[in-house]
Amino acid sequence: MAAEGEIMKRPLAGLLLISAAALARQQDGTLDVIVTPNSGVPVILLPGQSFDVVLTRRADLHLANDGPGPALAVEWYDMPGDRVQARCVMDPDAEPGEYALEAVVDSGVDRNPRAVYIRRAYPDYYLVAHVTDPHIGSARHVRDASDIFRDVIAATNESKAAFALITGDLTQDGTPEQLQEFLRIMDGCTLPTFVCPGNHDRAALNYEQFFGPLAYMFCFGQDGYIAFDTKDYLPADELGAQDADLEVFRRDIKAARWSIGFTHRYEAIMGMRSQIVLFLDNPLDHLIFGHWHRANDDTEEAVPWGTTPITVTPAAVDGMMRLFDVSAQGVKPRPPQRVAALE
C-alpha cells in the first residue's frame, strides 16, 4: 500500500496493445509519448510525493505552467508491450497549482496540459462534482449538445469541488471529431477531471487514443477512487484484463477511509468476477454512475446483491449535474441540479 495520499495509477493491460505510431498529443488531441497522466486521467498530489508516468518511450520529463515548473526526480522501469514507466518524485518545495506534463524527445515536445495538480494539503471534507452523458454530437434538444456541456462545465467550475468525475457517453458516436470537441470543452474545466468511457464512446480504439486506460484508480487524501469500464459485460466472468486490474485496485485502496467506484453504468448482469471483487468480497462504500438519464429512486438505493449504495446522476446533455459531500460522515449525494438551458 502506498503512503497515504500518494497517487497510484496502473494502465489497463489492453492499452499496451495500442500502436505508438498512431498516437500524438498534438492538435488532434490524441496521445503520443505520454500515455498517463493526462487531462482525463490526472494526478493530484502534495509536494514531496510521487506519481507514475506511463510513456511509449523514455524522455526528459518536466512540469510547466506559464514557465518551468517544479523539479522532478525520475526513476525508470520497463513495462510489457513496449511501454516504460517513470516514477517521479515531486520537489518538496513545489508550489501548488495546475501543471502540464512535458516529455522532451528528439522529435520535439509532447505536452499534456492539466495533467498534474499540486495541493498544499488534503481536506477532511470536500466536494466532488459528477457529470455524465454529455453526448457531444447528439441532436437531442434545440440547443447544441456542445453548448449545453459548456454550461455544465461552467457550473462545475463554480461548484468549489475538489475534482470532477465525468462518467461516459462523452460523445454520441465515439468519432475522433466528437472526442476532440469533448476534450476542448472539458479542458475549460478549472478542476481536475477524471473520465471513463461509455458505450457510445467505444468506436474502434478512439477513446483509448484520447485518454488511455479504461480502468484506473487514484487516491485523494484518505479516500480511494476506482474507475472501470462497462461497455461490454456478461452474466459470467469474461476473463478480461479489467477483472484482474479491479482486484489489484480494490486491494490497494482497502485501507482507505472511503472506497468509491465510478463508471458509466451498472447492471446486475455485469461480469460476475468484477461484482464479487467490488460488491461482495470487500464491498465498495459507494458506486457513482450515469447512463440512465435519470436519478435513481428510493427502490434503487444499492446494488441488488450487496450493500454498496448507488447514486445515479441525470445526463449532462439534459443540462444536469450533481455534487457529493465527502467527509468523515460518509459519501453523501446532493440532489441533482439543472445548470444549463436546453433551448
Secondary structure, 3 states (H helix, E strand, C coil): CCCCCCCCCCCCHHHHHCCHHHCCCCCCCCCCCEEECECCECEEECCCCEEEEEECCCCEEEEECCCECCCEEEEEEEECCCEEEEEEEECCCCCCEEEEEEEEECCEEEEEEEEEEECCCCCCCEEEEEECCCCECCCCCCCCHHHHHHHHHHHHHHCCCCEEEEECCCECCCCHHHHHHHHHHHCCCCCCEEEECCHHHCCCCHHHHHHCCCCEEEEECCEEEEECCCCCCCCCCCCCHHHHHHHHHHHHCCCCCCEEEECCCCCCCCCHHHHHHHHHHCCCCEEEECCCCCCCCCCCCECCCCCCEEEECCCHHHCEEEEEEEECCEEEECCCEECCCCC
